[in-house]
């Protein structure tokens, strides 16, 4: 494909709720524009953008896929994004590098929860939007009900630019209200030339055409005056006014069709060319203006054979192959080898990409998603990509012994591709924890570990990092004496144990006077106490929130040693700890769930059953409520599945650690008994 000047480029992210037909819509546009020679389907695993084996097996997009086509002398870059919130990292990153979003809406279900969230994200980014109502040939599909839903739930500036001819299984075609012509169902072939509007929808088409014209002229005072005087405006004037209104976010055109039959595609492509601004009209980042090229990396593919592939958007200048750039994060130089023009999983080499274009490059050393590549190392103010934090974690272990390093390296590669995937070691429990945005998110990562990197792993519920502490002061002596012939061992210390406010931290206070314990042995007492604190006597959890006062003791001029005082310190602590009214502490999480209004009661009831404390509710978008609560971590390890069930998949939540609190007595007793049983079984084995 020849290089296009920036004014002839259109960058569009195809977004929407899961199951709205985004991939089929991209497939139809590629086919209609002649970029492919057949209309692929999700069911047959023949689409350009869902090329990954996991995507084909699950019949859903799991990562953003970049495609391109040519229409009316313009290059349209399409980024097909995942609709499942568990894979939203690519969606959020893709919205940062486009001028417009094509929002797919299911003609049966109308506006769904992810539609609303993505609409708000587009609002925040100031993106132009075109809406396409899909699946109009399905039972209970209703374009006009969907249109009203768009107007009431998203924006009253949504205006129809197409309407269907017929409905459900009797859908025959669509009417292009802008050009007042019709396209009949091509049955999966390329749409042919437009025809006259059928008589049965002529009156309805005239009515909606009038609504469209009224909406457009209201955005242009000069045009409105002429319209009121003459009663009509030319097609060229209307087209210019519509484009200006879409660019300014004053109107959101709503088209419709059936992507799986390639119906409505011509009108949509015309709309993207006419309505979405070029990079020249709406530059993304003024902060990188100046000499030399600049490119923003918004996606990384971890290919086990080709290595790392970085997908970028050129922000300024022209990026060419065999040139050098500087990574603004690492300040290191990167050599650009062959540049790649992507078409799903396929690619061809390109000499360069002009400002505003989207391309890829392989085998950069240290470049990751969110990095900025510049011609020279200079400070640049660039809003970083922000991703949601993982809300659920699993303990992960390799099936084969000795594969720990291999597993960690493979997960690091996957995290380069998906920044919302995290691997961390819990210092307290010693477990490796794999965190993700949903259960399916983690499951897909496990599948990819096996398929791409040959690492098989097992997932378990993570252990809750309980702590232990004390509620009252106590005093004890630790005396260690051992005689084995020759030099013996002797250490003697007296300590006072006190609880610290807030059950946090550890303090060691040396109160020794008169040298009853030499200065050189006192740190050994401290060390012995800290080692003893790693395993409490209740449930084997670490001890926290204590102050230890070393108040007295004795020593032997020959037999005393650091080791003897370390053991004495440990003995003193264990004895004092038993008398200090020890208790278990559990982590408390701050939870915010955004759920449909009609499920608030059920969700609140469920949180109460999990020992949650509700802290209020407030509206969050149309028909949604945000619930804030504090809940023990042990009660939300499997919350994702429950919330999905309670809200029909429409709810979402975030978690953050808040503090530690005492475990209620009856639960603490059960945990202590379980820990005792585990210790006995371990000794028996």
Order of alpha helices (4+ residues) and beta strands (2+ residues): beta-alpha-alpha-beta-beta-alpha-beta-alpha-beta-alpha-beta-beta-beta-beta-alpha-alpha-alpha-beta-alpha-beta-beta-beta-beta-beta-beta-beta-beta-beta-beta-beta-alpha-beta-beta-alpha-beta-beta-beta-beta-beta-alpha-beta-alpha-beta-alpha-beta-beta-alpha-beta-alpha
